[in-house]
Amino acid sequence: MSRTVESSVRLQGMALVRRKRLSALARQEERWAYLLLLPSILGLVLFTAGPTFQSLGISFTKYDVVRPPQWVGLDNYVQLFTKDRVFGIALKNTCLYVLGTTPLGISLSLLLAIAMNQKIKGVSFFRSIFFLPTISSGVAVALLWTWIYNPSFGVLNWLLGLVGVPQEMQPAWLTSTRWALPALMIMAIWQGLGYNMTIFLAGLQGIDPSYYEAAEIDGASSWARFWHITLPLISPTTFFLLVMAGIGGLQVFVSAFVMTAGGPRYATTTLALHLFYTAFRYMRMGQASAMAYVVFAMVFALTFIQLRLQKRWVHYE
């Protein structure tokens, strides 16, 4: 009996020593983890979180960089919606841009992904070609499309002439208040096809083929298989792309800045471009900071609405 008790006490002691060693090792690993994460944490605090909160404070002031900030409360926010006529135009243009690029861009990307998911010769080459604009410089792409849209020697109007559109009826794409914003939308849809296609491809290839086999045995048509199997099973992918497209559309800047500088007559002035001009051309930092938080509120609201609505149509396995 005494030997049994002695053995039990010895085992408990060994277990306690082992737990202490494991605990010490865990604490050591935790310290190393924080040490390795320290540069990233410092970068986040100094260059992201710090400026973010600082700009929030500036949004309640009148500040032109030269003179010290003067507290004005909510005056900057009020002026955006009551006195800044360009802000209203920029808000309208940005909303039209998001509505014009997101649904069409996602739909075309899905069709392209389905085509690139087929077992055809050279499909890898075509996937790479379609993805190439995604990794290209935004400025380079904008300059390329500026040349394409040129009314005198641009490729697009030349193609319209080949199909019988008279020269006087061909759009002056980037100098027309009617066509400038749609021109930016077309370019954005083209540039985003490759990225969206790649994400959709990952979703399509993650679907178990047995679903299609069972549906085909039951006599389901190609459309029925697409509508009742493909779309529901890639709905998480579609949801992700919709959220990202909405956020990106609300922050569009490069194409409007490079191709039209916001013109003609503010036809392509977006919120991000107007914010940039307000801050760095007119040096109204307080008003620009207020505008930045309006854009943030719009991004947050759009994402929140999409998160709430996903329960109705997003299906997770």
C-alpha positions as CSV (number, residue, x, y, z in Angstrom):
1,M,0.0,0.0,0.0
2,S,2.8,2.4,0.9
3,R,4.5,1.7,-2.3
4,T,1.4,2.5,-4.3
5,V,1.0,5.8,-2.5
6,E,4.7,6.6,-3.0
7,S,4.4,5.9,-6.7
8,S,1.3,8.0,-7.0
9,V,3.0,11.0,-5.3
10,R,6.0,10.5,-7.5
11,L,3.8,10.6,-10.7
12,Q,2.0,13.6,-9.5
13,G,5.3,15.4,-8.8
14,M,6.6,14.5,-12.3
15,A,3.4,15.8,-13.9
16,L,3.6,19.0,-11.9
17,V,7.3,19.5,-13.0
18,R,6.3,18.8,-16.6
19,R,3.4,21.3,-16.5
20,K,5.8,23.9,-15.1
21,R,8.3,23.3,-17.9
22,L,5.6,23.5,-20.5
23,S,4.2,26.7,-18.9
24,A,7.7,28.2,-18.9
25,L,8.2,27.2,-22.5
26,A,4.8,28.6,-23.5
27,R,5.7,31.9,-21.8
28,Q,9.0,32.0,-23.6
29,E,7.4,31.4,-26.9
30,E,4.8,34.1,-26.2
31,R,7.6,36.6,-25.4
32,W,9.3,35.7,-28.7
33,A,6.0,36.1,-30.6
34,Y,5.4,39.6,-29.2
35,L,9.1,40.5,-29.9
36,L,8.8,39.4,-33.6
37,L,5.4,41.1,-34.0
38,L,6.7,44.3,-32.4
39,P,7.9,45.9,-35.7
40,S,4.5,45.3,-37.3
41,I,2.7,46.6,-34.3
42,L,4.8,49.7,-34.2
43,G,4.2,50.3,-37.9
44,L,0.5,49.9,-37.4
45,V,0.4,52.3,-34.5
46,L,2.7,55.0,-35.9
47,F,1.7,54.9,-39.6
48,T,-1.9,53.7,-39.6
49,A,-3.7,54.0,-36.3
50,G,-2.0,57.3,-35.3
51,P,-2.6,59.2,-38.5
52,T,-6.2,57.9,-38.6
53,F,-7.1,59.3,-35.1
54,Q,-5.1,62.5,-35.8
55,S,-7.1,63.1,-39.0
56,L,-10.3,62.6,-37.0
57,G,-9.2,65.4,-34.8
58,I,-8.3,67.6,-37.7
59,S,-11.7,67.0,-39.3
60,F,-13.1,69.2,-36.5
61,T,-10.7,72.1,-37.2
62,K,-10.0,74.7,-39.8
63,Y,-6.4,73.9,-40.8
64,D,-4.3,75.0,-43.8
65,V,-0.9,73.6,-42.7
66,V,0.6,77.1,-42.5
67,R,-1.4,78.3,-39.5
68,P,-2.3,76.3,-36.3
69,P,-5.6,74.4,-36.4
70,Q,-8.7,76.3,-35.2
71,W,-11.5,74.3,-33.6
72,V,-14.8,74.6,-35.7
73,G,-16.7,71.6,-34.4
74,L,-19.0,70.0,-37.0
75,D,-18.7,72.9,-39.4
76,N,-16.6,71.0,-41.9
77,Y,-19.2,68.2,-42.1
78,V,-22.1,70.6,-42.4
79,Q,-20.3,72.5,-45.2
80,L,-19.7,69.3,-47.2
81,F,-23.5,68.8,-47.5
82,T,-24.7,72.4,-47.7
83,K,-22.0,74.6,-49.4
84,D,-19.6,72.3,-51.3
85,R,-21.3,71.8,-54.7
86,V,-18.5,69.7,-56.0
87,F,-18.8,67.2,-53.1
88,G,-22.4,66.5,-54.2
89,I,-21.3,65.9,-57.8
90,A,-18.4,63.7,-56.6
91,L,-20.8,61.7,-54.4
92,K,-23.2,61.1,-57.3
93,N,-20.3,60.2,-59.6
94,T,-18.9,57.7,-57.1
95,C,-22.2,56.0,-56.5
96,L,-22.9,55.7,-60.2
97,Y,-19.4,54.3,-60.7
98,V,-20.0,51.6,-58.0
99,L,-23.4,50.7,-59.4
100,G,-22.1,50.6,-63.0
101,T,-19.0,48.5,-62.4
102,T,-19.8,46.1,-59.6
103,P,-22.8,44.0,-60.9
104,L,-21.6,44.0,-64.5
105,G,-18.0,43.3,-63.6
106,I,-18.9,40.4,-61.3
107,S,-21.2,38.9,-63.9
108,L,-18.7,39.0,-66.7
109,S,-16.0,37.7,-64.4
110,L,-18.1,34.7,-63.5
111,L,-18.8,33.9,-67.2
112,L,-15.1,34.2,-67.9
113,A,-14.3,32.0,-65.0
114,I,-16.7,29.3,-66.2
115,A,-15.1,29.5,-69.6
116,M,-11.6,29.2,-68.2
117,N,-12.7,26.3,-66.0
118,Q,-13.2,24.1,-69.1
119,K,-10.7,21.5,-70.2
120,I,-9.5,23.2,-73.3
121,K,-6.1,23.4,-74.9
122,G,-4.0,26.3,-73.8
123,V,-6.4,27.3,-71.0
124,S,-3.4,28.2,-68.7
125,F,-2.1,30.6,-71.3
126,F,-5.5,32.4,-71.6
127,R,-5.8,32.6,-67.8
128,S,-2.5,34.3,-67.6
129,I,-3.5,36.8,-70.3
130,F,-6.7,37.7,-68.6
131,F,-4.9,38.1,-65.3
132,L,-2.2,40.3,-66.7
133,P,-4.1,43.7,-66.3
134,T,-4.5,43.0,-62.6
135,I,-0.8,43.0,-61.9
136,S,-0.1,45.9,-64.3
137,S,0.5,49.4,-62.9
138,G,-2.7,51.4,-62.6
139,V,-1.1,54.5,-64.1
140,A,0.2,52.5,-67.1
141,V,-3.3,51.0,-67.7
142,A,-4.8,54.5,-67.4
143,L,-2.4,55.9,-70.0
144,L,-3.0,52.9,-72.3
145,W,-6.8,53.5,-72.2
146,T,-6.3,57.2,-72.7
147,W,-4.7,56.3,-76.0
148,I,-7.5,53.8,-76.8
149,Y,-10.1,56.4,-76.2
150,N,-8.4,59.1,-78.2
151,P,-11.1,60.4,-80.7
152,S,-8.5,61.1,-83.5
153,F,-6.4,58.0,-83.6
154,G,-7.7,55.8,-80.8
155,V,-8.4,52.1,-81.4
156,L,-11.9,52.1,-80.1
157,N,-13.3,54.8,-82.5
158,W,-11.3,53.1,-85.3
159,L,-13.2,49.9,-84.6
160,L,-16.5,51.8,-84.4
161,G,-15.7,53.2,-87.9
162,L,-15.1,49.6,-89.2
163,V,-18.6,48.6,-88.2
164,G,-20.2,51.6,-89.9
165,V,-20.5,54.2,-87.1
166,P,-19.9,57.6,-88.8
167,Q,-17.1,59.8,-87.4
168,E,-19.5,62.5,-86.3
169,M,-21.4,60.0,-84.2
170,Q,-18.3,58.5,-82.6
171,P,-18.0,59.5,-78.9
172,A,-15.4,61.9,-77.7
173,W,-14.9,59.6,-74.8
174,L,-12.8,61.5,-72.2
175,T,-13.8,65.0,-73.3
176,S,-17.5,64.4,-73.2
177,T,-19.6,64.9,-70.1
178,R,-21.8,62.1,-71.2
179,W,-19.2,59.5,-72.0
180,A,-16.3,60.3,-69.7
181,L,-17.6,58.4,-66.6
182,P,-18.8,55.4,-68.6
183,A,-15.3,55.3,-70.2
184,L,-13.7,55.0,-66.8
185,M,-16.2,52.2,-65.9
186,I,-15.4,50.2,-69.0
187,M,-11.7,50.4,-68.2
188,A,-12.3,49.4,-64.5
189,I,-14.4,46.4,-65.5
190,W,-11.7,45.3,-68.0
191,Q,-8.9,45.7,-65.4
192,G,-10.8,43.8,-62.7
193,L,-11.8,40.8,-64.8
194,G,-8.6,38.9,-64.2
195,Y,-8.6,39.2,-60.4
196,N,-12.3,38.3,-60.1
197,M,-11.9,35.4,-62.6
198,T,-9.1,33.9,-60.5
199,I,-11.2,34.1,-57.3
200,F,-14.2,32.6,-59.1
201,L,-12.0,29.8,-60.5
202,A,-10.9,28.8,-57.0
203,G,-14.6,28.7,-56.0
204,L,-15.6,26.7,-59.0
205,Q,-12.8,24.2,-58.6
206,G,-13.8,23.7,-55.0
207,I,-17.2,22.3,-55.9
208,D,-17.5,18.5,-55.5
209,P,-18.1,17.0,-59.0
210,S,-20.5,14.5,-57.4
211,Y,-23.2,17.2,-57.1
212,Y,-23.2,17.6,-60.9
213,E,-23.1,13.9,-61.5
214,A,-26.1,13.4,-59.3
215,A,-28.0,16.2,-60.9
216,E,-27.2,14.9,-64.4
217,I,-28.5,11.5,-63.4
218,D,-31.7,13.1,-62.3
219,G,-32.0,14.8,-65.7
220,A,-31.2,18.4,-64.7
221,S,-30.4,20.7,-67.6
222,S,-27.2,22.7,-67.8
223,W,-29.0,25.9,-66.7
224,A,-30.6,24.0,-63.8
225,R,-27.2,22.7,-62.6
226,F,-25.8,26.2,-62.9
227,W,-28.7,27.9,-61.0
228,H,-29.2,25.3,-58.3
229,I,-25.7,24.0,-57.7
230,T,-23.0,26.4,-59.0
231,L,-24.5,29.7,-57.9
232,P,-25.4,28.6,-54.3
233,L,-22.0,26.9,-53.8
234,I,-20.0,29.9,-55.0
235,S,-22.1,32.4,-53.1
236,P,-19.4,32.9,-50.4
237,T,-17.0,33.8,-53.2
238,T,-19.5,36.1,-54.9
239,F,-20.2,37.8,-51.6
240,F,-16.4,38.4,-51.0
241,L,-16.0,39.9,-54.5
242,L,-19.1,42.1,-54.1
243,V,-17.7,43.5,-50.8
244,M,-14.3,44.1,-52.2
245,A,-15.7,45.7,-55.4
246,G,-17.9,48.0,-53.4
247,I,-15.0,49.2,-51.2
248,G,-12.7,49.6,-54.2
249,G,-15.3,51.6,-56.2
250,L,-15.9,54.0,-53.4
251,Q,-12.2,54.8,-53.3
252,V,-11.5,55.1,-57.0
253,F,-8.8,57.6,-57.7
254,V,-6.0,56.7,-60.1
255,S,-8.0,56.4,-63.3
256,A,-9.9,59.7,-62.7
257,F,-6.7,61.5,-61.8
258,V,-4.6,60.3,-64.7
259,M,-7.1,60.1,-67.5
260,T,-9.4,63.2,-66.9
261,A,-8.2,65.0,-63.8
262,G,-11.9,65.0,-62.8
263,G,-13.2,66.7,-65.9
264,P,-14.8,67.6,-68.1
265,R,-16.9,69.9,-65.9
266,Y,-16.5,67.6,-62.9
267,A,-18.0,64.7,-64.8
268,T,-15.5,62.2,-63.5
269,T,-14.7,63.9,-60.1
270,T,-14.9,61.1,-57.5
271,L,-14.9,61.4,-53.7
272,A,-11.2,60.3,-53.5
273,L,-10.2,62.8,-56.2
274,H,-12.1,65.7,-54.7
275,L,-10.6,64.8,-51.3
276,F,-7.1,64.9,-52.8
277,Y,-7.7,68.3,-54.5
278,T,-9.2,69.7,-51.3
279,A,-6.2,68.7,-49.2
280,F,-3.3,69.2,-51.5
281,R,-4.4,71.8,-54.0
282,Y,-6.6,74.1,-51.8
283,M,-4.9,73.1,-48.5
284,R,-8.2,72.7,-46.6
285,M,-7.0,69.9,-44.5
286,G,-9.9,70.0,-42.0
287,Q,-12.5,69.7,-44.8
288,A,-10.5,67.0,-46.5
289,S,-10.3,65.0,-43.3
290,A,-14.1,65.3,-42.8
291,M,-14.5,64.1,-46.3
292,A,-12.3,61.1,-45.6
293,Y,-14.5,60.1,-42.7
294,V,-17.6,60.5,-44.8
295,V,-16.1,58.0,-47.3
296,F,-15.2,55.8,-44.3
297,A,-18.8,55.9,-43.1
298,M,-20.0,55.0,-46.6
299,V,-17.6,52.0,-46.8
300,F,-18.7,50.9,-43.4
301,A,-22.4,51.2,-44.2
302,L,-22.1,49.4,-47.5
303,T,-20.1,46.5,-45.9
304,F,-22.5,46.3,-42.9
305,I,-25.6,46.1,-45.2
306,Q,-23.9,43.4,-47.3
307,L,-23.1,41.5,-44.1
308,R,-26.7,41.7,-43.0
309,L,-28.1,40.6,-46.3
310,Q,-25.7,37.7,-46.8
311,K,-27.9,35.5,-44.6
312,R,-30.6,35.6,-47.3
313,W,-28.5,34.3,-50.2
314,V,-25.0,33.2,-49.1
315,H,-24.8,29.4,-48.4
316,Y,-21.9,28.0,-46.5
317,E,-21.3,24.2,-46.6
